[in-house]
């Protein structure tokens, strides 16, 4: 009887320790995971030089959709303009170019669409090769267009939902 009690006690302790280690491991992995990758930036200046629009290219390296909650600049300031851009059925990256923006690129409110996982190079090639025969619009590339006139842009913070939890992406490397 005493041996059984010791055995059960040891078993409960081991299972509890494994569960705690598993929860800690998953928590560390989640907080270290950064599935939203900023892959470059372009700048558009209006014809009169009055304002700049920065387009940050984004890639979803995960296997699930990412939903943008908010975009702030230089701390917690609200940009004058922020839109999600998606290029469909084209090899062109998302770029805001004013009236000359690629017709295959659509800009919209950041809450209107999710950022889907990155497609393989082969899948992208197949979509582009077959776009003339298909009426389906397939999102290929994503970007965020940001206009901020109050001061020079130094940092962009994107709050997004990943696996049901909120994460933040701080982007500074593209700005002086």
N, C-alpha and C positions, 0 to 999 in steps of 0.2 A: 504494500500500500504506500509506504513512504517512498519507494523507488519510483512508483508511478507518478506521484505528486512532484518529485524532483524532475522527472522526465518531462511532464507537462509544463512545469515552470520554466525549464530550460528551453523547451520548444516555443513557448509564448514569448520569451525574451528574444530568441533568435529571429522569429518572424517579425516582432515589433522593430528590432534593429534593422532588418532588411527593408521594411516599409519606410522607416525614417530615412535611411540612406537613399532609397529610391526617390522619395519626395524631394530631398535636398538636391540630388543629382538632376532631376527634371527641372527644378527651380533654377539652378545654376545654368543649365543649358538654355533655358528660355530667356533669362536675362542677358546672357552673352550672345544669343542668336541675333543677328542683324540682317534679316532677309531683304530689306529695302536698301538697294545700292544706288548711290548717285554716281552716274557714269560720264558726266561731262556737263558743260554749260555753254550756251550761246547767248549773245547779247544783241538785242535789236534796239537801235536808236531811231526815234522818229525823224522824219525828213528835216524838221526845224531844230533838232537837237534838244528838244524840251524834256524828253523823258527816255528812260531805258526800260526795256522788258527783258528779264533774264529767264531763260528756259533751262531748267535742270532736267537732264535725262534721268529717268528712274527705271530700275530693273527689279523685278520681284524674283528673288532667288529661291523662294520657298515652293512648296507644292500646293499651297492654298492661296485664295484671294486675299489681298490687302485692301482695306478700306480706309481712306484718308478721313480723319476727323477734323483737323484744322491745320493751318499753316500760319506761322508767325515769323516775324523778322526782327533782327537786332534785339533780342530779348523776347518780350511779349507784345511787340507792336504789331498792329494789323496792317497788312500790305494794302496799297491802293487797288490792286488787282491781283487776284490769284485764280488760276484756272488749270484744270487737268486737261492735257492734250493727249490725244491718242491718234496714232497713224494706222490706217487700215490698208491691208493688202499692198503694201509698198515697202521697199527697202530703205526709205527715207526716215531718218530720225525725226522726232518731234522738234520743230523750231517755230517760234512765233516770229513772223516776218511782216506784220501789219497786213496790208492788202495783198502782199505777195506770198502769204502763207500757202504751203502746198495744199491743193484741194483734197488730197488723201488724208489730211490731218484735220481733226475736229477738236475744238476747244469747248469746254463745258465747265459747269460748277464742279468742284472737287468731290462733291457728294453724289454726283450722278452715276458714276461707274466705279467698279472695283478695278484694282490693278491685278491682272491675272498673272499666273506664273509665266516665267520666260519660256518662249517656245524654243525648240532645238533649231539649229541652223538649217538642217535638212527640211524641217517642217516649214520654216520661213520661205526657203527656196521654192518648195512645192506650192505654197499659197501664192507667191508672186508669179510663178510660171502659169498658174491656172486661173489668175484673177479675171482674165477676159471671158472665161467660160463659166464664171460663178457670180451669182448675185449676192452671195453671202459676204458681209463685211467682217473680216477677222482682224482683231486688234493685234498689232505687231510690236509697236514701240509706244512708250509712255513718257510723259514729261510734265513738269509743273511750270507754268508761265507766271512770273511774279513781277509786278511793277510796284516800286516804292520810291516816292519822290521826296520824302522829308529829309533824308540824309543818305550818305553812301551805304550800300548794302554790305553788311559784314557777316551776317549769320542768318540762316534759314532753319527753322525748326518745324518738322513735319510730325504731327501726332497722328498715329494710325492704329488700326485694330488688326492684330495678328493672332490667330487661334483664340479669338474671343477676348483677348486682353489688350490693353493699351500700351503702346511703345512710343518712344520719341526718337527721331533721327535729327541730329544736329549737323548741319552742313556749313563748314567755314572755309574749306580748302580752295574754293573757286573764287573767293572774294578777297580783295586787298584790304 
